Amino acid sequence: MAKNKDTKDEQIENENEAATSENTEKQEEISVEEQLTKEVAQEKDKFLRLFAEFENYKKRTSKERIELYATANQELMTVLLPVLDDFDRGLNEIKKDGEDSELFKGMELIKGKFHSILEQKGLSKVEIKAGDAFDAEIHEAITQIPAPTKDLKGKVIDVIEQGYQLGTRIIRYPKVVIGQ
């Protein structure tokens, strides 16, 4: 009987060891599955972050490209602005002399054509006239003179040089005289 009891005890121990080893194997399998799940989640997170970063890069470069196209002609336009000024001065002198109206018409046509081409490329005048309120962000004050009337204090009295903008960016500020 004692032998029989010892063998039963051994069998129970063997069964317990077998069950423990099965549990250990299951835990290892579970931990391997959990580990793989964690790795997949980490890789998915990396992928999503990389994808979001790439989308932001595309948006930023697209915006920069649009800005570049909008202001690509800025240097050329800035160089051509004195030519527009010279046309205005020439037309004013021809008007003063009043001798040759055909010359005046011809110069006015050439200036108009030149100006319309520049407008097609996005150039426009900064609209300002005498009596407008002075704004330091839009105007460049050349000098201040005593205001002829009280209501002209702090306002534009005369426009010395016309300002221009390319798209929404001002490329040359209008030079003005303001009342003091």
Order of alpha helices (4+ residues) and beta strands (2+ residues): alpha-alpha-alpha-beta-beta-beta-beta-beta-beta
